[in-house]
């Protein structure tokens, strides 16, 4: 029952934040789901804010970026049950000017509501760094739709031991306003 209640609280918070007056400045929203080591399952919702800055604009490829704020839930058979995940990440995106293809790289901050376990070892901090590499396609009218695949690693970067970290594979859908 607590697991279901935690999921409902996270989902309600995410919906309220996306529809609030402060949320009207967002440039897009995302849904993300995936899995990782130790039968970990992850689902997240997010909001994005574009930087409005582009680099390498004279080339075929352009480098830009956005802020990605997410709220999510982890379930791990070896751990304490459902864990909330709150994150903010600056994401760099390299996109071809005449193609829907893009590549991403990022390092962000995550705060976990509990200490997940992996390989018999519990995470020693709730604060984690999350880095990812991604690839995807933008398509549709105004290139409003975006599907991608991310490889993500979370760990505390050696702040405290044990530091088992976790690797995740995530499928992502993003809608751009």
DRENDREN-38526 format. One record per residue: x, y, z of N, C-alpha, C in turn. Coordinates in steps of 0.02 Angstrom, whole numbers, padded with zeros to 5 digits, always signed. Layout:
BEGIN
XYZXYZXYZ
...
// end
This chain:
BEGIN
+00041-00060+00000+00000+00000+00000+00043+00063+00000
+00098+00062+00038+00142+00120+00040+00174+00132-00028
+00193+00077-00063+00221+00085-00130+00174+00122-00176
+00110+00101-00177+00060+00132-00220+00048+00205-00200
+00049+00219-00134+00039+00287-00111+00097+00331-00132
+00160+00306-00126+00218+00345-00148+00214+00361-00222
+00194+00313-00263+00188+00324-00335+00135+00377-00350
+00079+00374-00314+00026+00424-00325+00048+00493-00304
+00085+00499-00249+00110+00564-00227+00158+00593-00278
+00204+00552-00303+00252+00576-00353+00216+00597-00417
+00169+00557-00441+00133+00573-00501+00092+00637-00493
+00058+00645-00436+00019+00706-00424+00063+00767-00420
+00121+00762-00387+00168+00818-00383+00193+00837-00453
+00208+00788-00493+00232+00802-00561+00179+00837-00602
+00117+00813-00598+00063+00844-00637+00050+00916-00615
+00050+00928-00549+00039+00995-00524+00095+01042-00546
+00157+01018-00544+00213+01060-00563+00211+01077-00638
+00188+01030-00679+00184+01043-00751+00127+01091-00769
+00073+01092-00729+00016+01134-00745+00013+01198-00704
+00062+01209-00661+00061+01269-00619+00082+01330-00660
+00067+01391-00637+00089+01451-00672+00164+01453-00683
+00204+01430-00634+00276+01429-00642+00296+01380-00697
+00256+01328-00707+00271+01279-00758+00256+01303-00828
+00224+01361-00836+00207+01385-00902+00268+01405-00942
+00325+01414-00911+00386+01433-00946+00424+01372-00973
+00399+01313-00961+00434+01254-00984+00429+01248-01060
+00479+01216-01089+00481+01206-01161+00460+01136-01182
+00454+01090-01134+00434+01023-01151+00425+00980-01090
+00398+00920-01100+00392+00871-01046+00414+00804-01072
+00431+00759-01025+00457+00694-01046+00430+00638-01001
+00429+00579-01030+00414+00517-00995+00472+00470-01008
+00495+00435-00956+00553+00393-00962+00542+00329-00923
+00561+00273-00951+00555+00209-00915+00612+00164-00935
+00633+00122-00888+00687+00077-00904+00703+00030-00847
+00761-00002-00854+00781-00050-00803+00856-00048-00795
+00878-00080-00742+00950-00081-00728+00969-00144-00691
+01029-00142-00663+01057-00200-00628+01014-00218-00568
+01016-00281-00549+00980-00304-00490+00905-00299-00495
+00878-00309-00554+00806-00306-00568+00775-00238-00550
+00813-00185-00555+00788-00118-00541+00745-00094-00600
+00687-00066-00584+00642-00036-00633+00634+00037-00616
+00635+00080-00667+00633+00152-00657+00580+00183-00702
+00541+00230-00676+00494+00270-00715+00500+00342-00691
+00502+00389-00739+00510+00460-00722+00466+00504-00767
+00447+00561-00741+00417+00615-00781+00461+00676-00772
+00462+00720-00822+00506+00777-00817+00481+00837-00856
+00514+00893-00843+00501+00956-00878+00569+00982-00902
+00568+01015-00960+00631+01040-00989+00626+01114-01005
+00683+01148-00997+00689+01219-01014+00750+01227-01059
+00739+01251-01121+00794+01260-01168+00838+01318-01147
+00902+01314-01164+00950+01366-01147+00948+01424-01195
+00917+01417-01253+00914+01471-01303+00983+01491-01327
+01032+01450-01317+01101+01464-01339+01124+01406-01383
+01153+01421-01440+01179+01370-01485+01252+01385-01500
+01292+01332-01506+01362+01338-01525+01372+01299-01590
+01425+01313-01625+01443+01280-01688+01390+01291-01742
+01359+01348-01743+01302+01359-01788+01322+01364-01861
+01387+01374-01878+01409+01376-01947+01420+01306-01975
+01421+01257-01934+01433+01188-01955+01368+01151-01968
+01374+01091-01997+01315+01049-02007+01284+01028-01940
+01326+01020-01890+01303+01000-01823+01298+01062-01779
+01248+01063-01736+01240+01118-01688+01238+01090-01618
+01271+01126-01573+01272+01106-01503+01227+01154-01464
+01180+01127-01428+01135+01165-01386+01125+01128-01320
+01073+01148-01284+01061+01113-01221+00997+01134-01188
+00983+01101-01132+00923+01116-01093+00931+01091-01022
+00891+01118-00977+00886+01092-00909+00832+01039-00908
+00845+00984-00875+00798+00928-00869+00785+00915-00795
+00725+00932-00772+00705+00919-00703+00657+00859-00703
+00672+00809-00661+00631+00748-00661+00612+00726-00591
+00556+00691-00588+00533+00657-00528+00519+00585-00550
+00544+00537-00512+00534+00468-00532+00530+00420-00474
+00518+00358-00491+00514+00304-00442+00557+00246-00465
+00592+00215-00416+00630+00154-00427+00596+00098-00389
+00596+00040-00417+00579-00021-00380+00637-00069-00389
+00659-00098-00333+00717-00142-00334+00701-00201-00289
+00703-00262-00315+00686-00321-00275+00732-00330-00215
+00794-00306-00219+00842-00315-00165+00839-00258-00114
+00804-00204-00130+00807-00144-00088+00747-00134-00044
+00738-00073-00020+00685-00058+00028+00616-00047-00003
+00606-00065-00066+00542-00052-00099+00548+00007-00145
+00494+00046-00151+00494+00103-00196+00536+00160-00168
+00574+00191-00213+00618+00247-00195+00603+00304-00242
+00590+00364-00215+00580+00423-00256+00647+00451-00276
+00650+00478-00337+00711+00505-00366+00696+00575-00392
+00729+00626-00365+00720+00695-00387+00786+00717-00418
+00783+00746-00479+00845+00763-00513+00840+00828-00552
+00897+00860-00561+00905+00917-00605+00970+00907-00643
+00966+00913-00709+01023+00895-00751+01030+00944-00809
+01090+00974-00818+01103+01011-00879+01122+00961-00934
+01088+00964-00990+01098+00915-01044+01125+00952-01106
+01179+00927-01134+01206+00952-01197+01182+00908-01253
+01156+00939-01306+01130+00901-01363+01164+00924-01427
+01192+00875-01463+01223+00887-01527+01176+00860-01580
+01152+00905-01624+01101+00886-01674+01123+00908-01743
+01108+00867-01793+01122+00885-01862+01067+00932-01886
+01088+00984-01923+01040+01035-01945+00989+01007-01994
+01008+00958-02035+00963+00933-02087+00941+00860-02074
+00944+00838-02012+00927+00769-01995+00890+00768-01928
+00847+00718-01918+00813+00713-01853+00858+00684-01797
+00918+00660-01815+00962+00627-01768+00995+00675-01719
+01002+00654-01656+01040+00693-01606+01076+00646-01559
+01127+00674-01525+01165+00640-01473+01164+00684-01412
+01163+00654-01352+01162+00691-01289+01216+00667-01242
+01237+00713-01198+01282+00696-01143+01265+00742-01085
+01267+00715-01023+01247+00755-00965+01276+00727-00901
+01283+00771-00852+01298+00752-00783+01254+00795-00739
+01213+00763-00698+01166+00799-00656+01167+00776-00584
+01122+00805-00544+01117+00790-00473+01051+00754-00460
+01055+00701-00419+00996+00662-00400+00993+00658-00323
+00932+00660-00297+00920+00649-00226+00870+00592-00221
+00889+00539-00184+00847+00480-00175+00814+00481-00107
+00751+00458-00104+00714+00459-00041+00737+00404+00008
+00775+00355-00017+00799+00301+00025+00866+00276-00004
+00893+00225+00026+00957+00197+00005+00946+00132-00033
+00949+00133-00100+00939+00071-00136+00998+00023-00125
+00984-00041-00137+01036-00092-00131+01052-00120-00200
+01115-00140-00209+01135-00174-00270+01193-00219-00253
+01187-00282-00273+01240-00330-00262+01256-00340-00188
+01205-00338-00145+01215-00348-00073+01243-00287-00037
+01252-00232-00072+01280-00172-00042+01232-00114-00052
+01214-00080+00002+01168-00023-00002+01207+00040-00020
+01175+00084-00056+01205+00149-00070+01217+00184-00003
+01271+00220+00005+01288+00251+00069+01265+00324+00074
+01242+00353+00019+01216+00422+00020+01152+00426-00021
+01110+00473-00003+01050+00485-00043+01066+00531-00102
+01120+00569-00096+01141+00614-00149+01182+00573-00200
+01164+00577-00263+01198+00540-00316+01211+00586-00376
+01263+00571-00413+01274+00603-00478+01246+00556-00531
+01212+00584-00580+01186+00543-00634+01213+00569-00700
+01252+00527-00734+01276+00547-00801+01244+00501-00852
+01234+00528-00912+01205+00487-00964+01232+00505-01033
+01230+00457-01077+01242+00466-01148+01178+00443-01183
+01156+00481-01233+01094+00464-01266+01097+00476-01341
+01050+00443-01375+01041+00452-01446+00966+00453-01459
+00945+00492-01509+00873+00495-01522+00857+00528-01588
+00791+00534-01599+00764+00565-01659+00710+00614-01640
+00710+00672-01674+00656+00721-01668+00617+00720-01733
+00550+00720-01728+00510+00714-01789+00442+00746-01779
+00402+00745-01832+00335+00772-01830+00333+00846-01846
+00272+00873-01844+00263+00944-01857+00301+00985-01806
+00341+01032-01829+00385+01074-01786+00437+01033-01748
+00448+00971-01768+00493+00926-01732+00474+00923-01658
+00409+00919-01645+00383+00921-01577+00393+00855-01540
+00400+00800-01576+00407+00734-01544+00480+00712-01544
+00497+00677-01491+00567+00659-01480+00568+00590-01446
+00600+00541-01477+00609+00476-01446+00683+00462-01440
+00703+00433-01385+00774+00421-01376+00788+00362-01330
+00851+00345-01327+00876+00293-01284+00935+00321-01245
+00936+00309-01180+00989+00335-01137+01022+00278-01099
+01088+00283-01092+01126+00240-01047+01146+00286-00989
+01124+00269-00929+01136+00313-00872+01172+00275-00816
+01217+00310-00783+01253+00284-00726+01242+00331-00667
+01222+00304-00610+01215+00343-00549+01263+00316-00496
+01299+00362-00464+01342+00344-00407+01356+00408-00368
+01387+00401-00310+01402+00461-00270+01472+00487-00283
+01505+00462-00335+01572+00485-00356+01624+00478-00301
+01616+00429-00257+01665+00416-00205+01661+00461-00145
+01605+00496-00136+01596+00539-00077+01598+00497-00013
+01567+00438-00015+01565+00392+00043+01561+00321+00017
+01589+00275+00055+01585+00204+00038+01534+00169+00082
+01501+00117+00057+01509+00089-00009+01477+00133-00063
+01501+00125-00124+01477+00163-00181+01465+00115-00239
+01413+00072-00233+01403+00022-00285+01381+00051-00352
+01347+00108-00352+01323+00137-00414+01274+00091-00449
+01244+00115-00503+01198+00075-00542+01197+00100-00613
+01190+00054-00660+01184+00071-00731+01113+00057-00753
+01085+00103-00792+01016+00098-00815+01013+00106-00891
+00965+00073-00922+00948+00083-00992+00877+00111-00992
+00869+00170-01023+00805+00206-01019+00779+00223-01089
+00715+00210-01101+00681+00233-01160+00646+00298-01142
+00646+00346-01187+00621+00413-01170+00577+00440-01227
+00522+00472-01207+00481+00511-01254+00479+00582-01227
+00490+00630-01271+00487+00701-01251+00443+00738-01301
+00401+00782-01275+00360+00825-01317+00383+00897-01308
+00398+00931-01363+00422+01000-01362+00364+01047-01379
+00353+01098-01337+00299+01147-01349+00319+01195-01403
// end
